[in-house]
Each structure stands twice: as structure tokens, then as C-alpha cells.
């Protein structure tokens, strides 16, 4: 996890930058449902657009292709899965709070599911 400093008026406040493998709560507005999302690729200066790439988490588990079961992490209220079919990108400012981090094995399962889904 990277730390950066941003200024806000006369005082300084810490800002935590999202990293791959972290689960954040995303405030997506009235059109879409706000929900936890897995950060896959954070915004970086070399990106063509100032966007973060994420996969949503769901508690509606169907145990089908495109889902990576996570169980019930202590930082989530229910059993959940990463829905790799629901990839999205949006402004990093929609990420409001960090909830937790996937294990190395869980991230490997997500990467495997993405390769399978995208036929890579």
C-alpha cells in the first residue's frame, strides 16, 4: 500500500492509494449500486486515462464460471465472491474506504479466472 500526502486547505491529510489485491468500498452513485470492489489495476501516471480497474464483489454466489469464491473474510458482512465478469473502470475518487486485502492464493485464483474468461 502506497501513502501520499494531499493538501486540503491549510491542513494536510493522509490519503491511501489503492493497490492491486485490496478490496475497497466504491460509492457508485444513484445509477449503480455502491458495493465492495477488488482493485485490479490502480490509476498510474502512465495510464491513458485516470481510471482504476476493478471487479465487483457479490454475495449472490452462483458457483459458476466468472466467480472466485472468497468465503467470509472478517472485513465483509457475508460470504462473497469476486465477479470477474463485471470488470469496470472509474475515477479513483469513487473508492471511499479500504476494507481488506485478498490473500496471495485468492489473488492467484482471480488471475486464473480472468485468464480463463478472456481466453488468455
Secondary structure by P-SEA (a helix, b strand, c coil): cbbbbbbcccbbbbbbbbcccbbbbbbccccccbbbbbbcccccccccccbbbbbbbbccccccccccccccccccccbbbbcccccccccccccccccccccaaaaaaaaaaaaaaacc
